[in-house]
Amino acid sequence: MNRMLQLLIFIFWGTLLYSQNVVIDGVTFSADKKTLIRYPENKTDNEYVVPEGTEIIGEEAFLSTAYLHEITLPTSLKEIRGRAFAGSSATCIVWSNFPAIIGEDIFAYSHIKEFKLSNENLDYSLIDGVLFSKDKKILLKYPPRKDYFYENYSIPEGTEFIQERAFDYACLDYVELPSTLKEIGDYAFWISPNIPTRSREELDYRYLLGLTCNASIPPLLVGNPFAYTRAISLKVPDKSFDLYYNTVGWKEFWTINGVEPPSFLKPVLSSNTLQISLTDGYLNLTSEKELSRVMIYNLNGLEIADCTLNGNYYSEEITNQFPKLFVLKVIYAYGTEDIFKLYK
């Protein structure tokens, strides 16, 4: 019994000791020193070098720092969690390593306007202050306050991939994409919402005003790179107009070379055979022809609803899972079908 009690006490104190945070030079870390938890807001140092061995910058770790100007990240870094530098006074990030995991809104309302590379860096390069892979084919991160006045940015030729969240909270209105581009990651162009010309209701969409894509073949769009394409004017090579006009994801832009793609439905659409209404939180269909099946998808082809029926009426509640834009496919009893692009 005594041995068992001693073992339990040992386990208890060992667990308690391991669970304690540690403070190094005023900065709070996890007990194993692998996670930087919190940098004090009022710590007066101008520069801070995150110690080697740190693998994670925790959520809101540098939130609202008042005096810090430059942060050097270690080669051991594997993850930066959400809003890590939100509202920070820091203006410069020194990269030794670009981690595989980048959380949401890490630069929200921050003052980061400059990137540098440390002497330990081996795998990255800077082009006009923007972080790229060493071979310059992957655009990794854009300093969010590089341009304070929402100016233009032309991504250099040779770039093939734009990383997920690459332009998170960037101060930009217009972007030009290169002819070499092949893929754009999720949330890539969710830019800063602080644009006074936009209405209060639209601030959360964080969209560009204009986009030029010089690629002959529409690049692959992963997830939702542009936040709210319905508000963005797109310019593409004239020879590629039909491709963009008919490609899911790209044909959802407001205009393409000044031409509006197939019309977005208003709250009510009427035709000779089918009436569609979006009212009081419901999608309602009334058809002169018998309905056989109704399917609803998001713009990436993910199914939201699929209903088999025999009748002339259909109703579906528009829940939070419905995006702003979605696709409605209606199949009639005799095999004909209609496809509509709806804007709720």
N, C-alpha and C positions, 0 to 999 in steps of 0.2 A: 504493500500500500504506500509506503514512504517513497519508494522508487517511482511509482506511478504519479504521486503528488509532485515529486521533484521534476518529473518529465513535463507535467502540465504547466508548472510554474515557469520552467525553461521556455516552453513553447509560447506561453503568454507574454513573457517579457521580451522574447525575441521578436514576436509579431509586433508588439507595441513599439519597440525600438526601431524596427524597420519602417513602421508607418509614419514616423516623425519626419517632418521636413527639416532641411538644413538651410542655414543662411550663410552665404559666402559673399563677403564684401558688401553686405547689405541687401543682396539679391537672394530671393527664396528659391530653393531647388527641392526636388523630391529627395528622399533619403538616399537613393542610389546615385544621385547627382546627374541623372540622365534627362530629367525634365526641368526646364527653367519655368517656374510657376509664376513668379511675379517680380518685376523690376519696380522699385519704389517710384512713385510719381514725382516726389520732391528730391530725389537724389541729385546732387548738383554737378556730377561729372558730365563733361561734354561728350566723351567717347566711352564706349563700353565694348570689350571683346568677350564674347560668349566663350566660356572655357571649352577646350577640346574634351570630348567625352560626352558632351551634351547632345542628345539625339532628338529631343522634342522641344520646340518653343510652344509653351502652353497657350490655351485660349486667353486672349486679352492680357498676355504677359507684359506687354509694354504700353498698356492702355494709358493714354493721357499723360505721358511723361512730360515734365515741364522744362527741363534743361538739356536733355540728351540731344546730340546732333548726329552722331555717327555710331552705327552698330555693326560690328564685325561678327559674322556667323562662322561657326567651325566646320571643318571638313567632316566631322562625325554626324552632322545634322541629317536627320531622316524625315522629319515632319515639322510643318508649321501649322498650328491649329487656328481655328476661326478667330478673326478680329485680333490677331496677335499684336499688330502695331496700330490698332485703331486709335485715332486721335492723338498719336504720339507726336512730340515735338521734333523727333529725329528727321533729318533731311537726307541722310545718306545711308545706304545699306552696302556693306562690303561682303561680297559673296566668296566663300571658299568652296562651297558645294551647293548645288540646287537640289533640294530634297524631293523625293518621289511623291510625297503627299503634301498638298497645299490646301489648307482649309478655306472656308468661305470668308470673303471680305477681309482678308488679312490687312489691307491697307485702307480700310474705311476711314474717310475723313482724316487721313494722316497727312504729313507734310513731306513725304519722301519724293525728292525731285532728282536724285542722283544715285547711280549704281557705280560701284568700283569692284575690282577683282583683287583678292588677296594674293600674296606671293605663293601661297600653297595651291592656288587654283591650277588645274590641269585640263579641265574639260569644258571650259566656257570661254566666250568672247564677248566683247562689247562693240556694238556698231552704233555710233552716235548716241551713246549712253544707254542703249537698250540691250538687255541680256539675251544672248543667243548661245546655242550649242557651239562647240569648238569648230565644227565644219560649217557653221552658219546656216544650216538648213532648218533649224528649229528655233522659232522665236519663243523664248521662255517667259520673259517678264518685262513689262514696260513700266518705268518709274511713274507712278500715278500723277505726280505734280510736275512732270517734266515741262509741260506747257500749262501755264496758269490761265490762259485766256481761251481755252477750248479751240485750239487751232487744228491744223491738218497734220497727218502723218502718213508718209508713203513707206510701206514695208519694202525693204530692198529686194531686188531680183536675186534669185537663188534660194530664197526662203521657200520651203516645201510644207512645213507644218507650223501651226500656231497652237501653242500649248493651252490647255484648259485654264481659264481665268487669267489669261496673259495680260489683258488690259483692264483688269478689275479696278474700278474707281479711277480710271484715267480721265484726265481733263481733255477730252477730244470731241469734236463734232463730226469731222470727216476723216475717212481712212481710205487709202488706196492700196489694194492687194496686188501682189506681183503675178506675172504670167506663169511663174513656176509653182504656184501654190497648189497643194493637193488635198489638204485637210485642215479644218478649223475645229478646235476643241470646244467642249461644253462651257458655257458662260464666258467665252473668250472676250467678248466685247460688251460686257455689262459695265458700262462706264459710270463715271460719277453722276449722281442725279442732281447735282447743284447747278442747274442751268436755269436762269431766271425767266427765259422766254417760254418755258413750258408750264402748263397749268399744274396746280397743286395735285390734281388727281393723277397726273401722269408721271410724277417724280419717281415713283417706285420702278418704272419700267427701264430707266437708265439706258436709253437707246441712242444710237448715232442719228444724225440728221441726214447724212449722205454717205454712200459707199461706192467705190469704183473697184471692180474686180477685172483684172486684165487676163485672167486665165481663160483659155479657149474652151476648156472642159470645166464645168462647174465643180469646184472643190467639194469634197465630202464634208457635210455638216454633222458634227456629233452633238446630239442633244439640242440645246437651244443657245447657240453662240451669240445671237444679236438681241435678245430680250424682247423686242417688239418690232418685228420686221414690217408690220403694217404701216409704220410711221416713217420708214426709211426709203429714200430715193436711191435706186441702184443703177449704175452704169456698167455696161459690159461691152466686149467687142461686138461690133455689128454682125459679124459672121456667126457669132455664137448666140444671138438673140433668141432663136427658137429653142435652143437647148435650155437656157435659163428659164425661159417663159413656160417650159413644160416640165421642169425638174422640181420635185417636192422639196420644200425648204427655201429654194430660190424664187419660185413663182409666188411666194407669199409676201414679197416686198410691195411697198406702196405703188411704185412705178418702176419699170425696167426700160431704160433709155427713153423715158418720158411716156411710155405706154403702160396703162394700168392692166395688170393681168386679169384673168377671168374674175368677174365681179364678186365681191364679198356681199353676202346676202344682208339685207336690212332686216330689222326685227320681223317684218312680214314679207313673204314672197308668194306671189300667186302665179300660177300657170294654168294651162287648159285642163290639166289633170290633177295637179297636186298643189295644195296650199300648205306653206310652212310658216309657223309663228313661234317666236321666242318671247313669251310673256309670262310674268309672275313666276319666274324661276323654272319654267317648263318649256320643253321643246314639243310642239304639237304638229302632227301631220294629219291632213285630211285629203283623201284621194278619191277621184272618180273611179279609178281602176283599183281592183282588189290588191292589197299589199300582201306580199309573201314573206319578206324578210327586211329588217332594218338593222344596219350596222353603223357604228360610230367609232372613229379612230382619231388619234391625235395626228399631227403633221409628220411624225416619224413612223406612222403605221402601227402604233401600239393600240390594240383594241380597248375601247372604253365600254361599249355595250354591243350586244348582238341578240336580236329578238326575232323569233319566228312567229308569224301570226297569219290569220286568215280573216281579213276584214279591211275596212276602209279608213280606219283611224288608229293613230299611234301617239302615245304621250310618254315622255321621259323627263324626270326631274334633272335639272342642270345643277349638279353638285359641284363641290370644290375640285373634284378630279378633272372636270372639264377645263381645258385651257381656253385662252382667249379665242384662239382659232382652232376649229376642228373640222373633220371631214364626215359627211353624212352620205351613206350609200343606201339607196332604196331599190329593192328588187320587187317587181310586180308579179302577180300570179302567173302570167304567161311568159315569164322569162326575161322581159325587157327590164332595164335598170336606168337609174339616174344617179349622178354623183354631184354633191354640192359641197362647197366650202363655206362654212358658217363662221360668223364673227359674233360672239355673244356680247 
